[in-house]
Amino acid sequence: MNKDGKLFEMLETDVSCVKKDIRYGIDDRPMHNHDGYEAIFLLNGTAIVETEGGRRQIREGDLVVLRSGTLHHGEPDNRHRYDRVVINVKESTARQMLTKRPELKKAFGYDSCYGAWVCHLNSKNTDEFMDCSDSLEHILGTDEYGSDVLAREILYRMLVLINRLNGEEIGSMDGVFYNEKQKLVQMVQAYIDLHLSDDLSLLFLEKVFLYSGSYLSKCFKLVTGMSLQYYIIKKRICLAKHCIEKGMELKDVCDYAGFGNYSNFSRTFLSYAGESPMDYRKRTR
């Protein structure tokens, strides 16, 4: 956990599929993110899903897809029970799958500026999704020969379904209300995402957006629930991890991800990712 009370959680397996019900209790974790993608399908009840782009109520039959690295938090609406299916796919596994089927990138939320999207499944789509998730959960729980191949094929089927839904009734995670502060924060997030290698100091952002640094920080915290500085660091860490996985030299990663000097990069990476850049390189190669 970092100083903002946010969690970074490493996924333990390449793919997981779990039905979560009352036995799992209430999820009291703060805003957190993963090194992979997450799909949440609500089986009953209502819930509130919060991401860095806002808050939204979801209901039975809603499917939420969260892009890798997206900060999020879910809780039952009015603290009532909500059962759901949760599927996680590591980013490295997703990239391997997209190498073979690049047209499925929409299923992973690549086109969402909020890092998440939501849609409602009709009865036919629900049956298809649940049939796949039941099969995937069963196969992942066995050690039978060829189970990894079967699991990958089922996951492809689910991605095709999700990709199809992405082109239909889609809503972004922008909450119920959309005001000028949210528009400003959205522009700030978009600018940061495109300029991670550049100067993103508060003083420089003041010149870009023509607002005081204190106002930008206040709006960002109000809309997203996190500090502006944390968002920048989190995005730079995600970029650094991606570059390390691609084989880039650590010194070059430090510069490309906008950290300035290596000691700062190493210290920040360890604090947010839970391991040093060198250890992360050894583990992911």
Backbone torsions as a table, in degrees:
resi	resn	phi	psi	omega
1	MET	NA	137.5	179.3
2	ASN	-97.6	-176.6	-173.3
3	LYS	-66.7	-19.4	177.5
4	ASP	-87.0	2.0	179.8
5	GLY	78.6	18.0	179.6
6	LYS	-99.5	153.3	-177.7
7	LEU	-115.8	140.4	167.5
8	PHE	-110.2	124.2	-175.4
9	GLU	-117.4	121.2	174.7
10	MET	-77.4	130.4	176.5
11	LEU	-71.4	136.6	-174.3
12	GLU	-80.6	-27.2	-177.9
13	THR	-130.2	162.0	179.6
14	ASP	-62.3	-41.4	-179.5
15	VAL	-139.6	137.2	173.7
16	SER	-138.7	150.5	178.4
17	CYS	-145.4	116.1	-174.0
18	VAL	-137.0	135.1	169.3
19	LYS	-87.5	124.3	-179.5
20	LYS	-112.0	124.1	179.8
21	ASP	-128.3	-157.1	-173.9
22	ILE	-60.4	-23.1	-179.3
23	ARG	-65.9	-24.0	179.1
24	TYR	-82.7	-9.7	179.2
25	GLY	71.1	-170.4	178.6
26	ILE	-82.9	135.0	178.6
27	ASP	-79.8	103.1	-177.3
28	ASP	-99.3	13.8	177.3
29	ARG	-67.8	148.3	173.8
30	PRO	-74.9	-173.6	175.2
31	MET	-54.0	134.5	-178.2
32	HIS	-147.9	166.9	175.0
33	ASN	-143.4	168.9	-175.6
34	HIS	-127.2	168.4	171.8
35	ASP	-90.9	45.3	-179.0
36	GLY	-176.5	-176.2	-175.0
37	TYR	-98.6	153.6	-178.2
38	GLU	-137.6	135.8	173.4
39	ALA	-120.5	132.2	179.7
40	ILE	-122.5	121.8	177.8
41	PHE	-114.5	121.4	-175.6
42	LEU	-85.0	119.2	-177.5
43	LEU	-84.0	-34.1	176.6
44	ASN	-161.1	167.5	179.8
45	GLY	77.5	-167.7	174.4
46	THR	-131.8	156.3	-177.9
47	ALA	-148.2	163.1	173.9
48	ILE	-110.4	124.5	174.8
49	VAL	-110.7	126.4	-179.9
50	GLU	-117.1	130.4	174.6
51	THR	-126.4	-178.9	178.4
52	GLU	-65.3	-12.4	178.5
53	GLY	-95.9	-6.8	179.8
54	GLY	141.7	-167.4	-178.7
55	ARG	-120.2	148.1	178.3
56	ARG	-150.5	139.7	173.9
57	GLN	-83.9	134.4	174.4
58	ILE	-118.8	156.6	-175.7
59	ARG	-131.1	175.7	179.8
60	GLU	-52.3	128.4	179.7
61	GLY	95.7	-4.9	178.7
62	ASP	-84.6	141.5	176.7
63	LEU	-117.1	125.0	177.6
64	VAL	-111.9	130.7	177.0
65	VAL	-117.0	125.3	-177.0
66	LEU	-111.8	126.2	179.4
67	ARG	-70.4	153.5	179.4
68	SER	-56.3	133.3	178.1
69	GLY	86.9	-6.2	-178.4
70	THR	-73.5	124.9	175.2
71	LEU	-69.1	134.4	-177.8
72	HIS	-155.0	164.4	178.2
73	HIS	-156.7	137.7	178.3
74	GLY	-127.8	144.8	177.6
75	GLU	-153.1	151.6	179.0
76	PRO	-66.1	142.3	176.0
77	ASP	-71.3	126.8	-178.2
78	ASN	64.2	21.8	176.1
79	ARG	62.2	21.5	176.3
80	HIS	-85.7	164.5	-179.8
81	ARG	-63.7	139.9	170.7
82	TYR	-140.8	123.2	178.8
83	ASP	-96.2	142.7	-177.3
84	ARG	-152.9	160.4	170.5
85	VAL	-103.5	129.0	-179.4
86	VAL	-119.8	123.6	179.4
87	ILE	-119.3	129.6	177.9
88	ASN	-121.1	138.7	177.3
89	VAL	-131.9	121.9	179.0
90	LYS	-59.7	148.1	-178.0
91	GLU	-60.9	-39.7	179.8
92	SER	-63.8	-38.9	177.5
93	THR	-67.0	-41.5	178.9
94	ALA	-61.2	-41.1	-179.7
95	ARG	-64.5	-38.1	177.4
96	GLN	-63.0	-41.2	-179.6
97	MET	-68.3	-38.1	-179.0
98	LEU	-72.6	-20.9	175.5
99	THR	-62.8	-36.3	179.2
100	LYS	-85.6	-33.9	-176.9
101	ARG	-132.1	72.1	-175.7
102	PRO	-62.8	-22.2	-179.8
103	GLU	-68.0	-10.7	-179.1
104	LEU	-87.5	8.2	-175.5
105	LYS	-63.0	-27.6	178.0
106	LYS	-63.1	-31.5	-179.1
107	ALA	-63.7	-23.7	-179.8
108	PHE	-94.9	7.9	176.1
109	GLY	78.5	22.8	-177.8
110	TYR	-62.9	-28.0	-174.9
111	ASP	-92.2	3.1	-177.3
112	SER	-94.5	122.0	178.6
113	CYS	-73.8	-13.0	179.6
114	TYR	-93.5	-5.9	-177.7
115	GLY	79.5	6.2	-178.8
116	ALA	-160.8	152.5	171.8
117	TRP	-144.7	161.7	-176.4
118	VAL	-139.6	143.9	174.1
119	CYS	-145.9	166.6	-179.4
120	HIS	-108.4	130.3	-179.7
121	LEU	-90.4	131.9	172.6
122	ASN	-76.0	178.6	-174.4
123	SER	-62.3	-38.5	179.8
124	LYS	-65.3	-46.5	179.6
125	ASN	-66.8	-35.1	178.0
126	THR	-63.1	-45.1	178.7
127	ASP	-60.2	-42.9	-179.4
128	GLU	-65.9	-43.8	-179.7
129	PHE	-64.5	-44.5	-178.1
130	MET	-69.0	-34.6	176.2
131	ASP	-61.9	-42.9	178.4
132	CYS	-67.6	-44.9	-176.8
133	SER	-66.6	-38.1	177.0
134	ASP	-62.1	-44.5	179.6
135	SER	-65.6	-41.6	-179.0
136	LEU	-65.2	-44.1	179.6
137	GLU	-62.1	-40.4	179.8
138	HIS	-65.3	-47.1	-176.2
139	ILE	-67.1	-38.5	179.1
140	LEU	-66.4	-19.4	179.7
141	GLY	-92.0	5.4	179.7
142	THR	-116.7	164.2	176.0
143	ASP	-114.6	23.5	-177.6
144	GLU	-65.7	151.0	178.5
145	TYR	-60.4	130.0	178.4
146	GLY	83.5	4.4	-177.4
147	SER	-64.3	-32.7	179.8
148	ASP	-66.5	-37.1	178.3
149	VAL	-67.8	-44.7	179.3
150	LEU	-62.6	-41.1	179.4
151	ALA	-62.1	-41.1	179.8
152	ARG	-64.9	-38.6	179.3
153	GLU	-66.7	-40.9	177.9
154	ILE	-64.6	-40.6	179.0
155	LEU	-62.3	-39.0	175.8
156	TYR	-60.0	-42.1	178.4
157	ARG	-60.3	-42.5	179.9
158	MET	-66.0	-39.0	-180.0
159	LEU	-66.8	-37.6	176.5
160	VAL	-61.6	-43.4	178.0
161	LEU	-62.8	-48.0	-179.5
162	ILE	-62.8	-40.1	179.2
163	ASN	-62.1	-39.3	178.0
164	ARG	-65.7	-41.4	179.5
165	LEU	-66.6	-32.1	-178.9
166	ASN	-61.4	-24.1	179.4
167	GLY	-91.0	3.7	-176.7
168	GLU	-112.0	-119.9	-175.1
169	GLU	-82.8	98.2	-174.4
170	ILE	-119.8	138.6	172.7
171	GLY	-128.4	141.9	177.7
172	SER	-84.7	164.1	-178.0
173	MET	-85.2	58.7	-176.3
174	ASP	-104.3	11.9	177.0
175	GLY	73.5	-174.1	-178.1
176	VAL	-84.0	-35.4	-176.9
177	PHE	-108.4	142.6	-179.1
178	TYR	-135.2	111.1	-176.6
179	ASN	-123.9	-174.3	-175.2
180	GLU	-64.0	-34.7	178.6
181	LYS	-63.6	-41.7	178.7
182	GLN	-65.7	-36.9	177.0
183	LYS	-63.2	-43.4	179.0
184	LEU	-62.4	-46.2	-179.0
185	VAL	-63.6	-38.9	177.3
186	GLN	-60.7	-41.5	178.7
187	MET	-66.5	-39.8	178.0
188	VAL	-62.8	-45.1	179.1
189	GLN	-61.1	-43.3	-179.2
190	ALA	-63.9	-40.5	179.2
191	TYR	-65.0	-45.3	179.6
192	ILE	-59.2	-46.2	-177.2
193	ASP	-60.2	-29.5	-178.0
194	LEU	-92.3	-9.8	-174.2
195	HIS	-131.5	37.8	-177.5
196	LEU	-64.2	-24.6	180.0
197	SER	-82.1	-11.8	-171.6
198	ASP	-100.4	-179.0	176.8
199	ASP	-67.9	119.9	178.6
200	LEU	-123.6	29.7	177.1
201	SER	-66.1	158.1	-179.7
202	LEU	-61.0	-37.4	179.6
203	LEU	-62.9	-40.2	179.8
204	PHE	-71.4	-39.8	179.1
205	LEU	-64.7	-30.0	174.6
206	GLU	-59.0	-42.3	-179.1
207	LYS	-69.4	-33.8	-178.7
208	VAL	-70.8	-45.9	-171.9
209	PHE	-103.7	-4.6	175.8
210	LEU	60.4	34.0	171.8
211	TYR	-127.1	154.5	177.8
212	SER	-66.1	153.4	179.3
213	GLY	-61.8	-37.8	179.9
214	SER	-65.3	-36.7	178.9
215	TYR	-69.8	-43.1	177.7
216	LEU	-59.4	-45.1	-179.5
217	SER	-63.5	-42.7	-179.3
218	LYS	-63.7	-45.8	179.0
219	CYS	-62.8	-43.2	-177.8
220	PHE	-62.4	-44.7	179.2
221	LYS	-65.0	-39.9	-178.9
222	LEU	-64.4	-43.7	-174.0
223	VAL	-79.9	-41.8	-172.1
224	THR	-101.0	-19.7	-177.4
225	GLY	82.5	4.8	179.6
226	MET	-132.1	161.3	178.7
227	SER	-76.0	154.2	177.5
228	LEU	-61.4	-41.1	-179.4
229	GLN	-63.0	-40.4	179.5
230	TYR	-63.7	-41.7	-179.9
231	TYR	-59.6	-44.6	-179.1
232	ILE	-62.6	-46.4	-179.2
233	ILE	-63.8	-43.8	-179.4
234	LYS	-59.7	-42.8	179.5
235	LYS	-66.8	-38.4	179.0
236	ARG	-68.6	-36.2	176.8
237	ILE	-64.8	-43.3	178.0
238	CYS	-60.7	-42.5	177.8
239	LEU	-64.7	-42.5	179.6
240	ALA	-61.3	-43.5	179.6
241	LYS	-61.7	-42.1	179.2
242	HIS	-62.1	-42.8	-179.9
243	CYS	-66.9	-39.5	178.1
244	ILE	-62.6	-42.6	-179.9
245	GLU	-64.2	-27.7	179.1
246	LYS	-81.7	-5.5	176.3
247	GLY	96.0	10.5	179.9
248	MET	-68.8	144.1	177.4
249	GLU	-61.7	143.8	-174.0
250	LEU	-61.8	-37.4	177.9
251	LYS	-62.7	-40.4	178.8
252	ASP	-69.1	-35.7	176.8
253	VAL	-61.5	-44.4	179.5
254	CYS	-55.1	-47.5	-179.0
255	ASP	-70.1	-45.1	-175.7
256	TYR	-65.2	-34.6	-179.3
257	ALA	-86.4	2.8	170.7
258	GLY	82.0	24.3	-176.4
259	PHE	-87.9	-15.5	174.1
260	GLY	86.9	-64.4	178.3
261	ASN	-131.9	154.2	-170.2
262	TYR	-68.7	-36.7	-179.0
263	SER	-62.6	-40.4	176.7
264	ASN	-64.7	-42.9	178.9
265	PHE	-60.4	-49.1	-177.3
266	SER	-63.5	-44.1	-179.2
267	ARG	-64.8	-43.2	-179.1
268	THR	-69.0	-41.6	179.5
269	PHE	-60.6	-45.7	179.2
270	LEU	-61.2	-40.7	-178.0
271	SER	-66.6	-39.8	-173.7
272	TYR	-94.0	-32.0	-177.0
273	ALA	-99.9	-12.5	177.3
274	GLY	84.1	4.4	177.7
275	GLU	-157.1	160.4	-178.4
276	SER	-74.2	159.5	176.5
277	PRO	-56.7	-38.7	-179.8
278	MET	-66.2	-42.4	178.3
279	ASP	-65.4	-37.9	179.1
280	TYR	-65.2	-39.5	178.1
281	ARG	-63.3	-43.2	179.3
282	LYS	-62.6	-38.9	-176.0
283	ARG	-74.4	-29.5	-174.0
284	THR	-98.3	-4.7	179.1
285	ARG	-86.2	NA	NA
